[in-house]
Amino acid sequence: MIKTSHKIFYAVSLLVINTTGLSNFPQAELSNGSIRVQVYLPNTKTGYYRGTRFDWSGVIPSIRYGDHEYCGQWFELYSPTVHDAIMGPVEAFSPLGFEEAAQGGSFVTIGVGTLLKENKGPYSPYQYHKILDAGSWSTKIKKDRVEFRQILNNPEYSYEYKKTILLNEGKPELVLLHQIKNTGRKTIETSAYDHNLFFIDRQPVGPQHVIRFTFPLVEKKEGQGMGDMTVISGNQIIVARPFSKNEQAYTLLEGYGTSSNDYHFQIENHKTGAGITIWGDHAISKLAFWACQTILCPEPYIELKINPGETIDWKITYQFYTCPVQP
């Protein structure tokens, strides 16, 4: 879930958002002949995203397949350290060592670095935390892929994190490959979750949108905006009406099992005929849903436990397609 108070304005049924200067950041252009992808690259001084909630690698402002655009700036205001100034299928990790750290001490977030614990209260992903050490980042770019590597040396939680954005040859598919090696002295236990911030064809969220899962959905508890703006129907989340400026919907979902087969769902815009299928190779440990005026976002979590000296791998695949246009 993203907390936001951004104001969004309509013009000719499309959202008009200020994007001045957003082409001036370090970036890479990828293509496999089927899809074209723009990727922002991590940089501690000039990078597009320098916040402390989301993984710095793999910020994707544009994915184009045919005449469709799947990403874009869905918020009005931008700052490099604002937690929700982020686009595409971005990922985040729960913090390491936050509860044990004293005020003025440090904790670690994978994909960001070592951060300062300034307050005594519980961890908040919506707060910016001062970065004490962003580790070392390196990037390798080819025409159909970009590989990121972050190395962090911390007294307790050290790691080598590798993430690759790969376009499958000749297919409208994007794959996120991940690998973490625990090089520290403590076991890494974290949840990794995918925040699917797709802004399909720059269309506001409305009844033309649907999310479809492979299992019947059960709402874990009554959520914000559920039954009013969005409705659960069997294995689908349906948008009942357009969202107003600051309206949001959020809930936790159940119904998934212990197999990775349930990490499989679709997002479709039946007004423009654009769809995305998303599947992962790990079982879902938690499933959230969040939506606002511009984003309809399923949020699957997976659990990772990496002992010192061990390495773990996982991947998420995105397939882009066209679907029937409906009135």
Secondary structure, DSSP 8 states (H G I E B T S, - for coil): --------EEETTEEE---TTTTSS-EEEEE-SSEEEEEE---TTT-S---SSS-STTEEEEEEETTEE-----SS---TT-TT---EEEEEE--BSTTTS-TT-EEEETTTEEEE---SS---TTS---EEE--EEEEEEETTEEEEEEEE--SS--EEEEEEEEE-TTSSEEEEEEEEEE-SSS-EEEEEEEEEE--GGG---STTEEEEESS--EESS--BTBTTTEEEETTEEEE-S---TT--EEEEEE---SSGGGSEEEEEETTTTEEEEEEESS--SEEEEEE-SS-EEEEEEEEEEE-TT-EEEEEEEEEEEE-----
